[in-house]
C-alpha cells in the first residue's frame, strides 16, 4: 500500500508533502514514475485535508545523498491524463 511519509506545514500556511527515498534519484524512467507517485500523494493530501491543491507542494528526500529534490509536478488535468495513460498500459496484465 502507498503511504505519505511526512507532511510539513509551511510558514505561508501551505504544506509540503515529503517522500523519503533510500537510494539515489535513479534513471529518467524511475524519476518519471516517482514524480507521478508524488503528484498523486500531493493531490491525495489536498483532498483529504480539504485544502486547495495550490497550497500543497511536494519533495523527495534522498537519504542516500542527503539531497532534497522538488520536481516540477503535473497540474490536475495533466495528472489525470498521465494516470489514464498508465492505467491503459495495465489493460490485460495478468489476464490469459
ABEGO torsion letter per residue (X at the ends): XBBBABBBBBAAGBBBBBBBBABBAEBAAAAAAAAAAAAAAAAAAAAAAGBBAAABBBBBBBAAAGBBBBBBBBBAAAAAAAAAAAAAAABGBGBX
